[in-house]
Amino acid sequence: MPLETDENYGLAESSSRQEFAAPELPYRPVEPKNYHPAIGVIGCGGISVQHLRAYTAAGYAVVALCNRHDEKAREAQQKFYPNAQVYTDYRELLKRDDIEVVDLTPHPEDRAKMYAEVIEAGKHLLSQKPFVTDLRFGERIAELAEKKGVKLAVNQNGRWAPHFSYMRQAIKAGLLGDILSAHLSVSWNHNWIGGSEYEKMKYLILYDFGIHWFDIVTCFMGAKQPQRVYASTAHTPSQQVKPPLLSQVLIEYEDAQASLTFDADTRYGEQDRTYIAGSKGTIASLGPDLMTQQVTLATPAGLASPVLEGVWFPDGFHGAMAELLCAIEEHREPEHSARNNLRSLALCFAALQSAENHEPVVPGTVHTLVM
């Protein structure tokens, strides 16, 4: 069918290329006004480096470091906090009355054994992601924290990646109107996991890596409840590791849709793309990787491209702890509370079950992790 007029296809209204100044939005981590607690870090393995780097830059008072292997804790001590006390038993750290906040970084199965003890000790808690491998257990831990008056947050640090954070704030400010769709795709090379523990995870891409995208799309969609999710995975002919490196997810809402695409065997021309369409505008982010992103906001006023400060690593980790500290100071729930994060996990778990059974799944009906 020939294209007759712009008006017939709505192109006249959508083709404005006029540029305007990008709105100033609070996408950077917000610090507490007068709350500067002593922090204890349990777990000094690989990811903890990003935590400690962010906390050092923010000036946070980490007074204790714990790892079951003494040399790991002492390495972190020497590199980041020379005056911190070193422990090999986390229970000894929890006995300290001066420590009010604990950052818990071990793997999910190890963290699960520690949650109740940290909460019973009266410590506010930032848990590494993914929060739990059983949603019902996560509910019980969230209830225990509420009962004890403890703030429990999950380190979904991607929320404070500059591009994702600006997008979240644009949605909160009503710049996009009602969200109609969100499409996120990542193409990169994940073959580096060869020979590591990660290679044993069947759904590595959807779970360990993809949890950030399940979480951020849940943030973008706000109160909208996903009705069905369909996911699939595949191996590429050229991949060098065991888990499937291709994954895709389709998410249905009553009046919206979302998709996630992960191409983890991309050797050349890597790309990270996010596109959100709303009733009043759209916002997109594009770059070669997670750290380098250009955001473009499109509204009836034209196009705006904010110049964003910071990068996901380590600014995302800064934001996760800063939001917890602000929530403690302001006596409110943190944005990334355990209960809030359980919505993201429910979506993720449903996608894993769908990939396993090759059938659509209703989020919330799958309570345990399929691996």
N, C-alpha and C positions, 0 to 999 in steps of 0.2 A: 504494500500500500504506500503510495507516495506521500511525502511530507508536504502538506499544503501550506499551512501557516503556523507560525510560532504559537499563536493563540490557541489553536486546536490542541496542542500538546502541552500547554502551560509553560512553554519555554521562555516566553517573554518575562514572566515574573521571576523565574529562577535563575536567569542568566546574568544578573547584576554582578559586575566585577569591581564595583567601587570599594575602595579600601577605607576602613575606619580604625580608630585606635582601639586596641584590644581592651576589654574591661579588666580592671584590676580586681582580682579575686584572691581570697586568702588560701592559696594552694600550698604555701610553705608551712613547715611544722610550726605550731604555736606553742610557746613555752608557758609553763605555769607562772603565775605572778610572784608568789611568795613561798612556794613549796619546793624544797630542795632536799629530798630524803637521802638517807644512806641506802645504797643498792647492793644486793648480793647477786652474783652471776653463778648459776649452777650449770656446768657443762662448758668446757673450754675447747671443744672440737672445732672443725672447719668453719661452720657458719658463724661461730661466736666472734671471729675476727671482725666481721662486718658490724656486729653489735658494739663491740668495744671501740672500734674506730669511730663509730657515730657518737657514742657516749663521751669519748674523750674530746671530740670536737665541740660537743654541746656543753662541756664542763660539768657533766653529771658525776656525782660522788659514788663511784664504785669502791666499796671498802672491803669486799671479800670475793674471792674467786675459788670455785670448787670444781674439781675433776677427779674421777677415780684413779686416774694416772697422774701422779704428782708432777711429773715433768711437763705435762700439758698446761697445768695451772700456773706453774712457775714461768713457763715461756710467755704466757699471756700477761703475767705480772710484770715481767721485765720489759715487755714491749709497750704496755699500755698504762698500768697502774702499779708502779714500784712500791707504793706504800700499802697496797691491799694485802689482807691476810689470806694465806693459802690454806685450803682444806681438801682432804680426800674423801671425807664423809659429809654429805650435804646436811645431815641431821645436826652436826656441830655448828654449821653456818646458821641453821634455823633457830638455834638457841640464843643467838645474839639479839638482845632487845633493841639495839640501835638500828638494826636493819628493818626497814619498813616495806621495801619493794624487792621482789625476787624476779630475776629474768631466768626462765627455765628453758634451756636449749637442747637437751638430749633428744634422741629419736622417740617417736610416739610411744612405743612399747615401754621404754624406760620412764618417760614422763608420766605415763598412766599410774605408775606405782608411787609417784611423788606428789601428785596433785593434792590429795587429802591431807598429807602431812604439812605441806606448805600452807594450806588454807587454815588448818587447825592451829598452826603456829601464829595465825593472825597477820600473815604477810600478804600484801597486795601482789598480784601475780601477772606477769606477761609470759604467756606460753608461746613457744615456737610453733610454727605451722607444720603440717596439718594438726589441728587441735586434738582430735581423737580418731580412733578407728571404729568406734561404736557410738552411734548417735544417742542411744539411751544412756550410756555411761556418761557422755558429755552433758546430758540434761541433769544427771545426778550431781555431777561436779559443779555445774552452774548453780544448782539449788543449794548446795553446801556453801558455796561462796556467798550467796545472798543471805543465807541464814547466819553466817559468821560476820557479815558486814565487810567482806573483803571484795575489792574490785578485781575481776578476772578478765583479762583481755588476751586476744590472740594476735601474734605478730604477723598479720597479713600486711607486710610492709609495702606491697605493690600499691596499696591505696595512697601512699605518699610518694610514689614515683612522680616526678613533676608533671608529666603529661597526663597520667591518670588522675592525679589530684586536681589539676586545673579542670579537667572534664567533669569530675564529680562536683566541683564547686559551680561550674556553669549550669549543671542540671539543678543543683540546689537553688541557685539564683533565679531559676525559671526562664533562663535564656533560650532553652530549647522547647519549652512547653511540655506537652505530654510525650513521653518517649515511645516511639513507634517500633524502632528496631535498633539492634546493636550487632555489629559484625566485626569480629576480631580474628586476625590471622597472624601467625608467626612462622617464618621460614628460616631455619638455622641448622647448624651441624651439632648434633648431640652424641656423636660417636665417641666422644672423649670418655664416656662411662665404661668403656671396655675394660674388663678385669676388676672392676670395683663392685661393691655391694649393690650399687644401683642396678647393675645388669641383671640381678635376680628378680627385679620387680616387673611382673608381666605388663602392667598398665602404668609403667613409669611416667610416660609423657602426660597421660590424662590426670594422674594423681599427684605425684611429687612435683612436677613442673606445672601442670595445668591448674592446680588448685588456685594459683594467683588469678587466673582468667575466670574460673568459676566464681571466685569471690568478687572480682571487679565487675563482672556483668551483673551479678546480684545487686551490687551497689548502684550501678547505672539504672537498673529497673525499679529500684525503690520498693514500694509496697506491692508491686505486681507479683502475683504468685505463678510460678511455672506450672503448667498443666501436664505437659509430657516432654520427655527428652529422648532423643535417639542419637546413639553414638556408634561409631565403627572405627576399627583400626586395621592397619595393614603393614606388612614388611615391604621394604623396597629391595630391588635386586642388588643394589650396591651397598646397603648398610652393613656395618661390621660388628654389630652387637645383637644380642638376643631379643630384647623387647621390640615390639613393632614401633617404628619411628614415624609412621603416618597415623594421625588421629583426626577425626572430625565429629562435631557435635551440633545437633539442631535442637533448639529449645522453643517450645510453643507456649505462648501466653494467651489469655482470652482476647486481647486486643493488640498484641505485639509479637515480635519474634526476635530470636537471636541466634547467632552461629559462631562457633569457634573452630578454627582450623590450625592444626599443628603439623608442619612439614619439617621433621627433625633430621633429615638426611640431605639438607641443602648445602652443597659445598661452595657454591659461588652465587654472588648476588643476593645475599641474605636480606630479609625484609621483615619489619614488624609494623603492622597496620591495624588501626582501630577506627571504626566509623560508627557514629551514633546519629540517627535521624529522629527528629522530634517534630511536633506540629507547628513550632515557631522557628525552627532552625536546625542546623546540623553542626556537628563538630567532628573533626577527623585528626588523626595523628599518624605520621608516617616517618619511618627512619630505617637505617640499616640494622639496628639492633635495639636492645632494651634501653640503652643509655642515651642514644642520640635520637631525638624525636622533634619533629616540627608540627605544631598544632595549628589548625585553621578552623576558625569559627565562621559560619555562614548564617546570616540573618537577613531580614528585609533591608537592613542598612548596608549590606554588602559583606565584605570579607575582612576578617581581622586575624592577625597572626601574632600572638603574644611571644615575647622573648622570655623564655623560662630559665630560671636559675636552678642549679643543682642537677644531680643525677640519681637514679634509683638506688644504686649502691654507693655510699651508705645512707643517703638522705631518707630513704624509705624506712630504715631501721630507726633513725632519729625520730621520724614522725610517729612511729608506732609507740615508742616509749613516751614521747612528749604528750601524746593524746591520753595515755593512761595517767600520767602525772597530773594533767589538767583535770581529768575526771575525778581523781582523788581529792584534789584541792577544791573542786566545785561541788562535790557531793552528788555526782550524777553518774550514770552509766557511760562507760567509754563507747565511742562509735564502733570499735572493733571488739565489743564484749563477746564473751563465749556464746551467749544466746544468739547474738547477731550472726556470728560466724557459723553456727549450726545450720543456718539456712543455706549458706554456700556449700557446706559439706553434704547436705541432703541432695543438692543438685549434682555434686560431683559423684556421690555414691550411686545415684540413679543412672548417671552416664556410664559408669563402670559396669553396672549390671546390664545395661542395654548393649554395651559392646560385647559382653560375655554371651548374651542370649540372642543378639541380633533382633531385638524387639523394642518398641517404645516402652518407657517406664515412667511412672508417675513419681516425681520427687517427693520424698517423705515416706514412701512405702518400703524403701531399702534402708535398713538401719546399720548394717555392718559392711565393712570394706571388702570388696571383691578383689583379690590379688592372686 
